[in-house]
Amino acid sequence: MPDPLDRPRGFLAELKRRKVYRVAIAYVAVVFVGLEAVDLLIPSTTLPAWADELLLAIAIMGFPVAVVAAWAFELTPEGVRRTPSTAREPGQATEALPDGRTASPAKVLSALGLLVATAAAGWYVLGGRGGADPGVTDRSIAVLPFDYLGPGEATAFTDGVHGDLLTRLSHISDLTVTSRTSVMRYRSTEASLPAIATELGVAWVLHGEVQEAGDQVQVNARLVRAETDQQMWAESYRRQLTAANLFEIQAEITRQIAGALESQLSPLEERQVDRAPTASLDAYRRYAEGREGLDQRTEDGVLSSLEAFQRAIEEDSSYALAWVGLSDGLSLVRFYNYPNPGVPVTAKQAARRALELDPDLGEAHVSLGIAHSVVGEGAEALRELQRGVELAPGYAEAHSWLGWMYVIAGKPERALEPQERSAALNPLGPAARIYLALAYLANGRNRDALTEAQRARELQPDLPLARFMEALVLYHLGRMAEAKAVLGEVLPHVRSGGTPSPSEVRAVLALAHAASGDSAAASEELDEIDDAFSAGLVHAALGEEDVAFEAFASIAEWGTFETEHARYLFPDVLGPLRDDPRYQALLNRVDAAWGLGRTASDE
């Protein structure tokens, strides 16, 4: 009998005879069912969000193995045997394996599966998501809060020395420097340096002490390789306590770190490292107090920071960083709706004064960008924030605000890189996680968004915005009972004019009730809502589209909540409206409110 491969279409016929088609189709069907099952299970289990990607990677690598196995072997009542090269006549015996033995089907398939799974998992761990954090580079460093050598606890002065050193390091593009917000959590800790480095995802840790003794200051610093807990460099500096000497010590430490980590400084970075921001020690102390208050983000903290920054400026009106702090404080007053303390300049004016004093100060560009953003000047905000990121690449706040503005501007895909960078620089900062969750949610990556929102809640359980973001994501995952439970917990802790506001929380709660089929409960929440956009959302959820559009048309100011939700969220509620010409007109109003336009440049 001639070989079937010699006949026309012989190869296809041989594939059919060897049941390769059947195996391939069955394999794809099983993989499809498996992926669907994992996709359904992940939201309600502790499986990581990338479990489905791992299964897909295993399946792709296993497909050629399954096809080759189907060509080479066949299952018979006697076990797995090699498929004969030609079709058998009736009654012809099957060909055994070369040594004449037969193999158990379970053993053969298990071995193949184990081989494929091991190869795929190894690839995924080493080259993909698992294993060591890909963000841990050999030039990543955490500068822990400096200890105070002497009686009492660390003062604002000590924290100021620490903060200024972080600022200098953050201007070096070769380095990844963990932000102040994250490292301050280790002020009083018994954790080992390697353990801290693992939590922060860095390769190096700098530990230091500061002591004031009369007219002298001493700063000790030591650099530790986290992996081995080996001290690579240590130095002690004792100088007369002047602003110039203090900044010189910080510059020397920065250069030592850059040298140890083999980082090359550009001419601009050289100037930034050597910068002496002020000649007044009193102005420096007031500035350090201001930054300490600003870091708290509370009403009392922000208002006290404004007073401290103004006093620093009174001591030295050419202190650019003090003007930056004043600008940031004024922007936060507006952003969080805190009472205005009557500062005689605006946030934009303060940031511009800082830039007049130091045009290459990245923090000043970021402050000006923030000031533009809080008054709805989106194009200007994007321009200044981008420039700030260029000049201060290690400044976590710059990346976070830039990512947030991309979301506001209708460019969610561009928000991912800066928000992920912000979270890498500030891994223990709740706000960084919240706004990364928002960026993921705007891009439809709901499970990733839930991971970040829950991380923010773990970092600061009493932060209403973190819990609200978690509820938003739960809603978009269809987990309405959980979303309603979280919103119920949040509602008593939010205040009118805050972020989120009571009306915003009630609106999402009403939407969750409506999605659960409880229109009566949704209507009850509607009665307590006092802002137009939130009311419009609920009317849309109740099927009252015309009433919803009337509510949207009455909006006088498009804030962040309204903008983010109108652009991206609640597809079950707003999806049917988005095809309506009135909704396109609505989005045009959103763009106009933020000074963008549908084709506005983000340069």
C-alpha positions in Angstrom: 0.0 0.0 0.0 1.5 3.4 -0.9 2.3 5.8 1.9 -0.7 8.1 2.5 1.7 11.1 2.6 2.3 10.5 -1.1 -1.3 10.9 -2.1 -2.9 14.3 -2.7 -4.1 15.8 0.6 -2.3 12.9 2.2 -0.9 15.0 5.0 -4.3 16.3 6.0 -5.7 12.8 5.8 -2.9 11.6 8.1 -3.6 14.4 10.6 -7.2 13.2 10.6 -6.2 9.5 11.0 -4.0 10.3 13.9 -6.8 12.3 15.5 -4.7 15.5 15.7 -7.7 17.6 14.7 -9.8 16.1 17.5 -7.1 16.6 20.1 -6.5 20.3 19.0 -10.2 21.1 19.2 -10.6 19.4 22.5 -7.5 21.2 23.9 -8.8 24.6 22.9 -12.2 23.9 24.3 -10.8 22.8 27.7 -8.5 25.8 27.9 -11.4 28.1 27.1 -13.6 26.6 29.8 -10.7 26.8 32.2 -10.0 30.4 31.5 -13.7 31.3 31.9 -13.8 29.4 35.2 -10.7 31.2 36.6 -12.1 34.5 35.4 -15.2 33.9 37.4 -13.4 32.6 40.5 -10.7 35.3 40.9 -13.0 38.1 42.2 -14.4 35.9 45.0 -11.2 34.1 46.0 -7.7 35.0 47.0 -6.3 34.1 43.6 -4.1 36.9 42.2 -5.4 39.0 39.4 -2.9 37.5 37.0 -3.9 33.9 37.6 -5.8 33.8 34.3 -2.7 35.1 32.5 -0.6 32.3 34.0 -3.1 29.7 32.9 -3.1 31.2 29.4 0.7 31.1 29.3 0.7 27.4 30.3 -2.0 26.6 27.7 -0.1 28.3 24.9 3.1 26.5 25.7 1.2 23.2 26.1 -0.6 23.3 22.7 2.3 22.2 20.5 3.1 19.5 23.0 -0.4 18.2 22.8 -0.4 18.3 19.0 2.9 16.4 18.8 1.8 13.9 21.3 -1.5 13.3 19.3 0.6 12.7 16.1 3.1 10.4 17.7 0.9 8.3 20.1 -2.5 6.8 20.4 -4.5 5.5 23.3 -5.4 1.8 23.1 -7.0 -0.6 25.6 -3.4 -1.9 26.2 -2.1 1.6 27.0 -0.3 4.4 25.1 1.5 3.2 21.9 3.3 4.9 19.1 1.0 5.5 16.2 2.0 3.4 13.1 3.3 5.4 10.2 0.6 4.0 7.9 -3.0 3.2 8.4 -3.5 -0.3 9.7 -5.6 -3.0 8.0 -8.3 -4.5 10.1 -6.8 -6.8 12.7 -3.3 -5.4 12.3 -1.5 -5.1 15.6 -0.5 -1.7 16.9 3.2 -0.8 17.1 4.6 -0.8 20.6 7.2 1.6 22.0 10.8 0.8 21.0 11.5 -1.3 24.0 8.2 -3.2 23.6 6.7 -1.8 26.8 3.4 0.2 27.1 3.0 3.3 29.2 0.1 4.2 31.4 -1.9 7.0 29.8 -2.1 8.8 33.2 1.6 8.7 33.6 2.3 9.9 30.1 -0.2 12.8 30.3 0.9 13.7 33.8 4.5 13.9 32.7 3.7 16.0 29.7 1.5 18.3 31.8 4.2 18.6 34.5 6.8 19.5 31.9 4.7 22.1 30.3 3.5 23.6 33.6 7.0 23.8 35.0 8.4 25.4 31.8 5.6 27.9 31.6 5.6 28.8 35.3 9.4 29.2 35.3 9.1 31.5 32.3 6.3 33.5 33.9 8.1 33.8 37.2 11.5 34.7 35.9 10.5 36.7 32.9 7.0 37.8 33.9 5.1 38.7 37.0 6.4 36.4 39.7 9.7 36.1 41.5 11.6 39.2 42.5 9.9 42.5 42.0 10.9 43.8 38.6 11.0 47.3 40.0 13.9 46.4 42.4 16.9 47.7 40.5 20.5 48.0 41.8 20.0 51.7 41.9 17.0 51.8 44.1 17.3 53.2 47.6 15.3 54.1 50.7 16.5 56.8 53.0 15.0 56.0 56.4 14.0 58.8 58.8 17.0 60.1 60.6 17.3 59.5 64.3 18.0 62.3 66.7 21.1 61.9 68.8 20.3 63.4 72.2 17.5 63.8 74.7 13.9 63.8 73.3 12.6 62.8 69.9 13.4 63.8 66.4 12.4 67.4 65.7 11.1 69.1 62.5 14.8 70.2 62.0 15.9 66.5 61.9 13.1 65.6 59.5 14.0 68.6 57.4 17.6 67.3 56.9 16.1 64.0 56.0 13.6 65.5 53.6 16.1 67.7 51.9 18.4 64.8 51.3 15.5 62.9 49.7 14.8 65.9 47.5 18.4 66.1 46.2 18.4 62.3 45.5 15.1 62.5 43.7 16.6 64.8 41.0 19.0 62.1 39.9 17.4 60.3 37.0 19.5 57.1 37.4 18.2 56.5 40.9 14.8 55.2 42.2 14.3 56.8 45.6 11.4 55.8 47.8 9.3 58.8 48.8 9.2 60.4 52.2 5.6 59.3 52.8 6.6 55.6 52.6 9.8 55.7 54.6 8.3 57.8 57.4 6.4 54.7 58.4 9.7 53.3 59.7 10.5 56.1 62.1 10.2 53.8 65.1 10.6 50.2 64.0 12.5 47.1 65.1 12.4 45.6 61.6 15.8 44.7 60.1 17.1 46.7 57.2 16.8 43.7 54.8 13.1 43.3 55.8 12.5 47.0 55.3 14.2 46.9 51.9 12.0 43.9 50.9 8.8 45.7 51.9 9.8 48.9 50.0 11.3 47.0 47.0 14.8 48.6 47.1 18.3 47.3 46.9 19.9 49.8 49.2 19.0 51.5 52.5 20.5 54.6 54.0 20.3 55.2 57.8 21.4 58.3 59.5 21.4 60.4 62.7 21.4 64.1 63.4 22.6 65.9 66.5 22.5 69.6 67.4 25.1 70.5 70.1 25.4 74.2 70.7 26.6 75.9 67.6 27.6 72.5 66.1 25.7 70.0 64.0 26.7 66.3 63.4 25.2 64.1 60.8 26.1 60.4 60.6 25.1 58.3 57.5 25.7 54.7 56.5 24.7 52.9 53.3 23.7 49.3 53.5 23.3 46.7 50.8 20.0 45.2 51.7 20.5 41.7 50.2 23.5 41.0 52.4 22.9 43.5 55.2 26.5 44.7 54.5 27.6 48.2 55.2 29.1 49.6 52.0 29.9 53.1 53.1 29.7 55.2 56.3 30.6 58.8 57.2 30.3 61.2 60.0 30.1 65.0 59.4 30.6 67.6 62.2 30.4 71.2 61.3 29.4 74.6 62.6 25.6 74.8 62.5 24.9 77.1 59.5 22.6 76.7 56.6 25.5 76.6 54.2 27.2 73.8 56.1 24.0 71.9 56.4 23.4 71.9 52.7 27.0 71.1 52.0 26.7 68.0 54.2 23.6 66.9 52.3 25.3 67.5 48.9 28.3 65.4 50.0 26.1 62.5 51.2 24.2 62.6 47.9 27.4 62.4 45.9 28.6 59.5 48.0 25.4 57.6 47.4 25.5 58.4 43.7 29.1 57.2 43.5 28.4 54.0 45.5 25.5 53.2 43.2 27.6 54.1 40.1 25.1 56.8 39.0 26.2 59.4 36.5 25.0 62.9 37.1 24.2 65.3 34.3 25.3 69.0 34.5 21.8 70.0 35.5 21.7 67.3 38.2 25.1 68.5 39.5 23.7 71.9 40.0 20.6 70.6 41.7 22.7 68.5 44.1 24.9 71.4 45.0 22.0 73.9 45.4 21.9 75.9 48.7 18.2 76.9 48.9 18.6 79.5 51.6 21.3 81.2 53.7 19.0 81.6 56.7 18.9 78.8 59.3 15.7 80.3 60.8 14.0 80.2 57.4 15.1 76.6 57.0 13.6 75.6 60.4 10.3 77.3 59.5 10.3 75.5 56.1 10.9 72.2 57.8 8.0 72.8 60.1 5.8 73.7 57.2 6.6 70.5 55.3 5.9 68.4 58.4 2.4 70.0 58.6 1.8 69.6 54.9 2.6 65.9 55.0 -0.4 65.3 57.3 -2.9 66.5 54.7 -5.4 67.2 57.5 -7.1 70.6 57.9 -5.0 71.5 60.9 -1.8 70.3 59.4 -2.3 72.2 56.1 -3.3 75.4 57.8 -0.4 75.3 60.2 2.0 74.7 57.2 0.8 77.9 55.5 1.7 79.9 58.6 5.1 78.2 58.7 5.9 78.8 55.1 4.9 82.5 55.3 7.3 82.9 58.3 10.1 81.2 56.3 9.5 83.7 53.4 9.5 86.6 55.9 13.0 85.4 57.0 14.2 84.9 53.4 12.0 86.1 50.5 14.3 84.4 48.0 13.7 80.9 49.4 12.2 79.2 46.4 11.3 76.0 48.2 9.3 78.0 50.8 7.3 79.5 48.0 6.7 76.0 46.6 5.4 74.9 50.0 3.1 77.9 50.2 1.7 77.1 46.8 1.2 73.4 47.6 -0.6 74.3 50.9 -2.9 76.8 49.1 -3.7 74.2 46.4 -4.6 71.6 49.0 -6.9 74.1 50.8 -8.8 74.4 47.6 -8.7 70.7 46.7 -10.0 69.5 50.0 -12.3 72.5 50.5 -10.5 73.6 53.7 -11.3 77.1 55.0 -9.1 79.8 53.3 -6.9 81.4 55.8 -6.6 84.7 53.9 -3.1 84.3 52.5 -2.4 87.4 50.3 -1.2 85.4 47.3 -2.7 82.5 45.2 -1.2 79.1 44.7 -0.3 80.0 41.1 1.4 83.3 42.2 3.5 81.5 44.8 4.6 78.8 42.3 5.5 81.4 39.7 7.5 83.3 42.3 9.5 80.1 43.0 10.1 79.7 39.3 11.4 83.3 39.0 13.9 82.5 41.7 14.8 79.0 40.3 13.6 78.2 36.8 15.0 74.7 36.9 13.3 73.7 40.2 11.2 70.7 39.3 9.1 71.0 42.5 8.1 74.5 41.5 6.9 73.3 38.1 4.9 70.5 39.8 3.4 73.1 42.2 2.4 75.3 39.3 0.8 72.3 37.6 -1.1 71.4 40.7 -2.3 75.0 41.1 -3.5 75.0 37.5 -5.3 71.6 38.0 -7.3 72.7 41.1 -8.8 75.6 39.2 -9.7 73.5 36.1 -6.8 74.6 33.7 -6.1 71.2 32.4 -3.8 71.9 29.4 -1.6 74.2 31.5 -1.5 71.7 34.3 -0.3 68.9 32.0 2.4 71.0 30.6 3.8 72.0 34.0 3.5 68.6 35.5 5.3 67.0 32.5 8.1 69.5 33.0 8.3 68.8 36.7 8.6 65.1 36.0 11.5 65.7 33.6 13.4 67.8 36.2 12.6 65.7 39.3 12.1 62.2 38.0 12.1 60.7 41.5 9.4 63.0 42.8 6.4 60.7 43.5 3.9 63.5 43.8 4.7 64.7 40.3 4.0 61.4 38.8 0.8 61.0 40.7 -0.7 64.4 39.8 0.4 63.9 36.2 -1.4 60.5 36.0 -4.5 62.0 37.6 -4.6 64.8 35.1 -4.4 62.4 32.2 -7.5 60.6 33.6 -9.3 64.0 33.9 -8.2 64.9 30.4 -9.7 61.8 28.9 -6.4 60.0 28.3 -6.6 57.1 30.7 -4.1 54.9 28.9 -1.4 57.6 29.4 -2.2 57.7 33.1 -0.9 54.2 33.7 2.8 54.7 33.5 3.0 57.8 35.8 0.6 56.3 38.3 2.5 53.0 38.4 5.8 55.0 38.8 4.3 56.9 41.6 3.2 53.7 43.4 6.7 52.3 42.9 8.3 55.4 44.4 5.7 55.6 47.2 4.8 52.0 47.8 3.3 52.6 51.3 1.4 55.8 50.4 -2.4 55.3 50.4 -3.0 58.2 47.9 -0.6 56.6 45.4 -2.5 53.4 45.6 -5.9 55.1 45.4 -5.1 57.0 42.2 -3.4 54.0 40.6 -6.7 52.1 41.3 -8.6 54.9 39.6 -6.3 54.7 36.5 -6.8 50.9 36.4 -10.6 51.4 36.7 -10.7 54.0 33.9 -8.8 51.5 31.7 -11.2 48.6 32.5 -8.6 46.7 34.6 -11.1 46.2 37.4 -9.3 43.4 39.3 -6.0 45.3 39.3 -8.0 48.3 40.6 -9.4 46.2 43.5 -5.9 45.1 44.5 -4.7 48.7 44.7 -7.8 49.9 46.5 -7.6 47.2 49.1 -3.9 47.9 49.5 -4.8 51.6 50.2 -7.4 50.6 52.8 -4.9 48.3 54.5 -2.3 51.2 54.6 -4.8 53.6 56.1 -8.1 52.0 57.3 -9.6 55.3 58.5 -9.2 57.0 55.1 -12.8 57.4 53.6 -11.4 57.9 50.0 -9.7 54.5 50.2 -12.9 52.7 51.2 -14.9 54.6 48.7 -12.5 53.6 45.9 -12.8 50.0 47.0 -16.6 50.2 46.9 -16.5 51.7 43.4 -14.4 48.8 42.2 -16.6 46.2 43.8 -19.5 47.8 42.1 -17.8 47.5 38.7 -17.0 43.8 39.5 -20.7 43.2 40.0 -20.2 42.4 43.8 -23.1 44.6 44.9 -23.6 43.2 48.4 -20.0 43.9 49.2 -20.1 47.4 47.6 -23.2 48.3 49.7 -21.6 47.1 52.9 -18.4 49.2 52.3 -20.5 52.3 51.4 -22.6 51.9 54.5 -19.3 51.9 56.6 -18.0 54.9 54.8 -21.1 57.1 54.9 -20.9 58.1 58.6 -17.3 59.3 58.2 -17.6 61.7 55.2 -18.4 65.4 55.5 -20.1 67.8 53.2 -17.6 69.3 50.8 -15.1 66.6 51.5 -13.7 63.9 49.2 -15.9 61.9 48.8 -19.0 63.9 49.8 -22.1 62.3 51.4 -24.0 62.8 48.1 -21.3 61.0 46.1 -21.3 58.0 48.5 -25.2 57.9 48.5 -25.2 58.0 44.7 -23.0 54.9 44.3 -25.0 53.2 47.1 -28.2 54.0 45.2 -26.7 52.6 42.0 -25.8 49.4 43.8 -29.4 49.1 45.2 -30.8 49.6 41.6 -28.4 47.0 40.2 -29.6 44.6 42.9 -33.2 45.2 41.8 -34.2 47.4 44.8 -35.5 50.5 43.1 -37.3 51.6 46.3 -34.0 51.7 48.3 -32.3 53.6 45.4 -35.1 56.2 45.5 -34.7 56.6 49.2 -31.0 57.5 48.7 -32.0 59.9 45.9 -34.0 61.9 48.4 -30.9 62.6 50.4 -28.7 63.7 47.5 -28.1 67.4 47.0 -25.8 67.6 43.9 -26.9 67.5 40.3 -24.5 64.9 38.9 -25.1 62.4 41.7 -28.9 62.9 41.3 -28.5 62.4 37.5 -26.7 59.2 38.0 -29.5 57.8 40.1 -32.2 58.9 37.7 -30.3 57.2 34.9 -30.1 54.0 37.0 -33.9 54.2 37.5 -34.5 54.4 33.8 -35.4 58.1 33.9 -33.0 59.2 31.1 -34.6 62.6 30.3 -34.6 63.6 34.0 -31.0 62.5 34.2 -30.0 64.7 31.3 -31.9 67.6 32.9 -29.9 67.1 36.0 -26.6 67.0 34.1 -27.5 70.1 32.2 -27.9 72.0 35.4 -24.3 71.3 36.6 -22.5 74.6 37.1 -19.0 73.2 38.0 -17.4 70.0 36.7 -15.3 68.7 39.5 -13.2 65.6 39.7 -16.0 63.2 40.8 -18.3 64.3 38.0 -15.5 64.2 35.3 -14.1 60.8 36.2 -17.5 59.2 36.4 -18.9 60.8 33.3 -15.9 59.8 31.2 -15.4 56.2 32.3 -17.5 54.7 35.0 -20.9 52.9 35.4 -21.2 51.4 31.9 -24.4 49.6 33.0 -26.0 53.0 33.9 -24.3 55.5 31.6 -23.6 53.1 28.7 -27.1 53.6 27.1 -26.8 57.3 27.5 -23.4 57.6 25.9 -24.8 57.0 22.4 -27.2 59.9 22.8 -26.0 63.2 21.2 -26.8 65.0 24.4 -24.1 63.0 26.1 -21.5 64.0 23.6 -22.5 67.6 24.3 -22.1 66.8 27.9 -18.5 65.6 27.4 -17.8 68.7 25.4 -18.9 70.8 28.4 -16.5 68.7 30.6 -13.6 69.4 28.3 -14.5 73.1 28.2 -14.7 73.2 32.0 -11.1 71.8 32.2 -9.8 74.0 29.4 -9.1 71.0 27.2 -11.4 70.6 24.1 -11.8 67.3 22.5 -8.5 67.7 20.5 -6.7 69.8 23.1 -2.9 69.3 23.2 -1.5 67.8 26.3 1.9 69.3 25.7 
